Structure formats: C-alpha cells, structure tokens
Amino acid sequence: MLRLAGGQVESLLDELLPVEVRELPAELAALDRLLADPRLLAPITQAWAQTARGHGRPTIPMASFVRLMVIKQRTGWGYQTLVREVSDSLHLRRFCLLPLTQRVPDESTVRKLVRRLGPETVNELTRVVIGKAQRETRFRARAVRIDSTVVEADIRYPTDAGLAWQGARALAREGRKLAGRLPGQTRRVVDRSRQLGRTVRAISRTLVRRTGQRRDDVMKLNAQAGRTLARSIGEARALAAQARASARGRGAQTKLAAARQLEELADRCQRIAAQIQQRSRGERIADRLVSLSDPDARPIRKGKLGKPNEFGYVAQLAEVTTNTRRGARGYLLPAATAPGNPGENRLLPQTMAELDRLRLRPREVALDGGFVPGPTEQTLARLAPTRTFISGRAEAGSRRTRKRLARYRTGCEGRISHLKRGYGLRRSRLRGDQGQRIWTGWAVLAYNLDTL
C-alpha cells in the first residue's frame, strides 16, 4: 500500500531539546521548504501500480524516502551508512520527517524502492522541479549548453585472463548451487579458478620483462585461459540440461530458474571466450563485454590523457540557464543515455525531446566539439535557436559573441566536474544500464534541488 506521508514528526520529547537542535541548518531548511510541496510526489503516485495503491503492507512514507535519497546523493554514503547516520543525527531525522520514537527504515527497504520506482519516475521528479522553478522563480531558459560524460561502472579494470578467471569461479559457484537441488548423481562443474589464477599471475610476470617476445607470450597465455574457460562452459551447459530434464513435480520451477541463471552466465562466459579467440586472431571486437556482473558496461575512449580507456556508460547532460555570464548556474535536464558508446548526435534527439516536453525555447545553444554540424542543424531545426555555437568550428558572428559563447560552453566542463565530485556522478554504484540511469537521475535531481 502506497503511503505518501507519515505521521506527526513532533513529539513531547522534542520540547526537551535545545532550540539549536530543533532548528534545521540553513541548507537543510531551504531543501525542507522545497520538498514540502505535495506536487513533487505526484510522479510517484502515478508510477505506483493502481492495484497496489490501497492494498498490501504499507510502504515507508514517500516524502521520507525522497529526502533520504537526496541526502544519500549529496553525501555519497552507501545505504547502510545512510541509515546509520540518519538514525544518529537529530537534524537529519527532522529533515527526513522521522520522529524520535520511530525507527529509521531498513537499508534493504530503501534499496529495493530505488529499483522499484525506476529511472523514469526520477526523471519525472526532475521535470516537476524545473516546472516549479518556472512557476515560482520566473525562470526563463535563454541559453543551453550540452556535453556528454562517462559514468563509470562499478567494476574492476578488465583483462581477458582476469575475466576468464572470474567466469570460471562464477560457473563453479552457480553449478554447486544447482547440483545441490538435484537428486542423485549430477554432472560437476570443476572449479578452475586456481588454475586460471596461476595464468593471471604468469601474465603479470611476463609483462615486466624487457624483451620483444613478451607480447606473444601474453597472447599464448590468454589463449590458454580461454580454452580453460571453454571447458567450464561445457560442463555448466551439461548440468543445466540435466536440471531441465529432471525438473518434475515439487520444486520444478526452482530448478528451472536456477538452470536458466546458469545458462545465462554460461552465455556471458562464452562471449568472453570468443573475445579471447578474436583477439588471438587479430580481429576487431565490435561489442566487447567487460564485466560479468555488469554486462551492459562498455569500453569508452574519450581521448583523455589520464584515462584513455574508461568502462561504463555515456550520459549527455544539458544545462539551461537564464544568461551566458560567468558563473551562470541553471537547471539540468534528465540525462540522455544509450547503450554502448553513442556519439553526441545520437543522444541529441533525446535532449531536444526533453526541451520540447518542458516547453523550453533557449535562443542560444553551446555545444561540444564532438557534434557534427550538418546532423546537429537538422536536429535543432525544431528549436530554431538564434545562435548555435560548436566548439572548435568556424562560426559566423562577431568575435566578442564567439568568445562569450566559448567561455559559456567551457562552463559545462566545470558543471560535470561539480556533479562528479559533489553528487556521485563519477561512478554508478547500481549495476546495469537501468541502474546507471537511476543513479544519474538522482544525481541530477539533487543538483536541481540545490539550485532551486
């Protein structure tokens, strides 16, 4: 059952506290006034299943949940740390509308609600905040600057042998679980993680040599790791087939679900083994898998000297502002994302759709140098801006205007850095493409609330 608000926050115990404790700090007090608007919770009501709104066990108050997530995104705490810190702080308890006599929601409750609401609900909350700014502060978008950044996945740096080692260990673990559910003698998935661990260490020793032969030696060791992983894949598929054949009577659905899970893992490991073979033959790998736990993450090259290769997702951020002066601060639209390593022009239609949805018509558009002029002009035709500036391209107009827009566009780099340092956009702690969109959505929402 959906609950938007909780009970009374104040109690007789609050009267015994000093005034300094009962009053929120200025920063939290400003956020408290903004989040007190009941219209901000309308997207959650619409997203909740109609049949579940009045039935079942009551949820935690959604007003408290949104405030907990805003605190989490601004501080960078994990779920357990968030619950512990809010429980120990009188100011945070009061801000999250949790009485002193009530327990703070369990971290698993908050974590599951984040996934249940999904990315579109968070994006709708962001649109409501921008609409509130237009109504109450007379915000008018006169300029927009657009740039994309990499949101890193929460994975280790991938190597061929390292992925093979992780795959063999995961196959053996899931195979043991499935074999424990089957009666009688079953096929066995041999744990080859120790053997592959020795291969990984041999590759590390080979790489420190100062001989021209080390690359060929590493390729041979990688091919050996791929063959070892292939044997574990065959055993896992045979065990899954045995589980499907013996799935009868009570517990059949559990066995079938475990067999499906093992087969999905075997498919991912098969991709890793195929990638190792392709690399041995010198073939180009078009859609490389870089993680078993986060299969949607992809390698991304942005031309950075410090980080030539990043692994994660690309998010395009658009900030609408009232002017192009130094230090201009505006509101971020819901981020545009797509699987893989999309170019700027592939994500631009999503950004234009957000501008149309919010009825924003900025007169000036400042873009990164990665945008191609021809397709960009076609996409921006509906917007019909007076000036479109693309960094590094020859543009018409006065020198003063070009310098002003170039300086304004450069501010987007600082805004992205601010989001990564202050709102957790550097690395998504939620797995998968949907998890990354949820994480990015909460970061954008927390930033817009601070701006409002």
N, C-alpha and C positions, 0 to 999 in steps of 0.2 A: 504494500500500500504506500502510495506516494505521500510524503509529508514535506511541505514547503517550509514551514516554520515550526519552531519548538515551543516550549512553554515559557513561563516567565523567567527572565535571567536574574533579576534582582531577588534577593532574599534578606532575611533579618541578619544573616552573617555579614552581608556587605556593609551594613551600617556600622559594624565594629571596626572596619578598615579605615586607615587614614585617607584623606581626600586625594593625596597624590597617587595612591594606589587605585582608587576608584576611577580617576580620570585617565583616559587614554592619552598616550603621547600624540603630538600634533599630526605626525604622519599617519598613524593608525586611525586617528579621529577623522581625518579627511577621507580615508578609504571607507570608514564605517558609514559616513553620511552618504557616500555614493552607492554603497551596496545595500542601503536601507530601502532603495526604490524597489517595490514589488514587481515592477515590469521586467527587471533583469532576470527573474526566474521563469518568465513565460516560456522561453525556448525549452526549458527542462520539462515543463508540463506538457508541451506539445510532443516532445520526443518520447515521453513515457508511454508505454503501451496502454491503450484505452482500457483493456480488460484488467490491467494490474493497478490501476489508479486507486480503486476503492476496495481491493481485496488483498489478502495475504498479510504477511508480517510487515509492520510499519518500517519504513526506511529511516535513516537518520535525517534530521531536518536539512533540506537542500540549501537553505541560507547558510547554515554552518559548514556544509560541505564545500560550497564555493569559496568561503572565506579561508577554510583550511588549505585549499588548493592554491589560492593566491599567496598565502604565507609560504607554502612549500616552494612555489616557483621563485619568489623573491629571495628566499634564503638559501636554496639549493639543498635543503635537508631531504633525506630519504623518508619513507613512510614511517618507519619505527622512530626515527629521531623526531619527526614532526609531532607524532602523538606524545612522545615523552616531553618535549619542550613545551607544547601547549598545555599539557597537564600540570607542569611545574610553574607556569607563568600566569600570574593573575591578569596582567594586561592582555595576553593572548587569549586567555579563556573568555574575558569580557568581549574582546573583538570578535571571537568566533561564536558568540552567543551561547556559551556553555556555562550553566550555573555552577557554583562551587560544590553543590551537593550532587552533581551528576558526573558520571564517568565520561571521559573523552572516548569517542568512537574508536574501535579497534583498527589497527593499521590495515588488516585484510579487508575490512568493510570499505574503507576509503579507496583502497587499491582496486577492488572489484567494481566500485561505482565509476571509477575513471574509465575503465574499459567498457562498461555497460552504456554510458552516455555517448561515447564515441567522439570522433573529431567534428562532425557536422554540428552537433549541439554546442560545442565550444566556439566554433566559428559563428554560430548564430548569436551567442552571447556577445562576441566582439562587435557584430553588426548593431546589436541593441545599444552598446556603449557608444559607438560612433553616432548613432541616431540621437542618443541623449545629448551628446555634445552639440549636434546641430540645432537641437531644440532649445537647450538651456544656455549655451555659451555663444550662440550665434556663430558657430564655426562654419567657415566657408573655405572650401578647398580651391585654392588658386594655383597650386603647383603640386606636382607629384614627382618623386624620384624613385626609380626602380632598379634593383640589383638583386643578384642571387648569391647564395652562400651554401656551404656544405654543412649539413648537420650530421656529425659523425655518429656511426652506430657504436653501441657498447660492446665491441668485440676486440679480440687481440689482433695484432698485426698478422695477416695470413701468409702462410707459406705452403707450398704443395705438400711437403712431407709433414708439416705440422697439422694440416687439415686431414691428411690420411691417418695420422695418429689419433686425432680427436674422433674421426669417424669409426675407426676400429674399436676404440674404447666404448663409444656410444652404442654401436651394434651389439657388442658383448653384453652390455648392461641391459639393454631392452630385450635381448634374447633370453637372458636369465629370467627376467620378469615373466615373459611369455611362456617359457618352459615350465615355470612353477605353476602355471594354471592348467597345464595339460596333464592328463592321466598317463601312467605307464612310461615307457622309454621314449624319449624325444630326441630329435636332432639337436646338436650342440653348436653354438656359435663360439668358436675359440677366441679367447681374449689375446689379441696380438699386439696390445698396446706396449708391452715391454720390448718386443722385437722392433716395433716402429720407433720407440723412444731411443733405442740404440742407433737407429738410422738417422734420426734427427741430430743426435749428438755427433755422429760421424760427419754430417754435413757441416756443422759448426766448426769442427776441427779442420775440415778441408778448406773452408773459406778463408782461414787465417794464413794459409800457405801463400808464398810469394812466387808461385810457378804459373806458367801459362796453361798447365794441364788441369787446374782446379775446377774450371767451368765444366769441362767434360766429365770429371769425376762426380761433380754435384748432379749433373743430369742423369748419370747412371744410378746414383743413389735415389734420386726422385723416382725414376722408373721402377726401381726395386720396391719402393714404398707403395707405388700404385698397384703393382702385382700382388703385394701382400694384402692390401685393402680389398682387391677384387676377390680373393679367397673368402674373406669375411662376408662380403656381399652375397656370394653364392650360398653360403651356409645360412645366412639370415633369410633369404628368399625361400630356401627349402623348409626352414622352420615355420615361416608364415604360411606356406602351402599346407603343411601338416596341421597347423592350427585351424585353418579354414575347413579342412576335410573332417576334423574331429569335433567341429562345433555343433553339438547336438544337445537338445534338452536344456536343463537348467545351466545358466552361466554361458550360453552360446553367444549372446550379444557382447558380453565382456571379452570373450576370446576373439571374436571377430574385430572388435575395436582395437585390441592390442595387436592383432595381426596387421591391421591397416596402418597403425602407427609404425610398426617395424618396417613395413614395405615403403612407407613414405621416407623414412630415414635411409633405407637402402637405396631409394631413387636419388636422394641427395648425394649419398656417398658414391653412387655410380657416376654422377656428374663430375665429382672430384677426380675419380679415376680416369674419366675421359679427358678432363682438362690436363692431367699429367701426361697422358699419351699424346695429346695435341702439341703440348709444349716440347716433348721429346722429338716430335717430327718437325718442329719449327713452324707449325701452323698458327694462325691468328685465332685467338679465343674471343668470340664476339660478346657473349653474355656470361662473364665469369662469376662463379659462386665463390664468395669469400668467407662464408661462415655457415656452420650447420645450425646454430641456434637462431640466427637472423638471416634467413635465406633471401630476403628482399634487398639486403645491403649490396652495393656495387662499388667497384673501384672508380674513383673520380680523380681526374687530373685537371687542376686549375692553373698550372704554370707557376705555382709558388715555389720560391727557392727553399724555404724552410720545410715545407711539406709538399714535395712533388706528387705524392700519392696519398689520397685520403679515401676512407672507406665508409660509406653511409648513403646519404640522400641529398638531393639538391632541393632547396626551397627558395622561391622567388619572393622577395619582400618589397612591398610598395608603401611608401610613407607619403601621406597627403598633408600639406601644410598650408597655412594662410598666406605665407610670403616666402621669399627666397633669401632673406637676410642671413647674416652669420648667426649660428646658433639656433636656427629655426627648428622647432620641435612640433611635430604633428601626431597623427594617428596612423597606426599600421593596419592595413587591410589584412584579412585572413590570407595566409601564405598560399601560394600556388605551388604544387608539387606534382611530380610524376615519377613512376618507377624508372630505375636505371640512371643514366647520366644525360638528362634532357638539356637542350640548348635554351638560350634565353627566349628566342622567338617561339619555341614550342610551348613555353609556360605563359607567354604574354596574353593569349586569349583568355585564360582563367583570370588574370588580373583585370583585364578590361571588363569581364563579366561582373566582377565584384564592384567596380566603379559604377556600372550600369545599375546593379542591384541597389546600391546605396544612393543613386541619383547624384553622383559627384561628377562635376564637369570642370576639371582643372584646365587653366589656359596654357600652362607651360609644363612640358614633360622633359625630365632629365634622365638619360639612360646611360648604362654602362657601355663600354666599347664592344662588348660581345654581341650586341644587337646588330642584325643586318639591316641596312637602310630600306631596301625595297619591301620585304615582308613586314617590316615594322610600320611603314607608312600605310600599308593595306589594313593592318590590324587596328591602327589608331584612327582610321578614316571615320568611324562612328563617333569617336570622341571629338574630332575636329579641333585639335589644340592650335593656339596661335603660333607657338614655337615648340619645336622638338629638337632637343639637343642630345647628340650621341657622342660620348667621349672619344676623342681621337679622330673624329671625322671633320672634314671641312664643312662648315655651316655658314649659311647666309646671315646677314645682320651685322650690327656694329661690334667692334672689338670689345667694348665695355659690356654689352649684353652677353657675349660669348664667355668672357671671364666670370661674369656673375653666375651664369648657369653652370660653368665648370666647377666653380667653388661650391655651388649648391649641391651638385651631384657628388662631389667628394665627401660631403657630409653623410652620405649614405654608408660609406665605409665605417665611419665612426659610430653610426647608429647600429650597424651589425655587430661591431666590437662591443658596444654597450650591452646589447642583448645577450651576447655570449658570456660576458663577464658577470652581468648582473641578474640575468633571468634564465640561465641554464641552457641557452640555445647552442652551446658548443657541442654537447653530446646528448643524444636522446637515450634515456635510461629505459624506455619502453621498446620492446622488440617488434620488428616488422614495419611495413610501410604504414599501416594504420596506427601503430604505436607512435611512430615518428610524427604523424600528422596531429595526433592528440597532444603530444609533448610540445610541438611548435605552437599549437593553438592556445594552450595555457600560457606559454611564454608571451605571446602577442597580447592576450587578454590582460595579463598582469601589467605589462608595459602601458597599455592604453588606459587602464585604471589609474596608474600613477600620473599619466599625462593629464587626465581629466581633473 
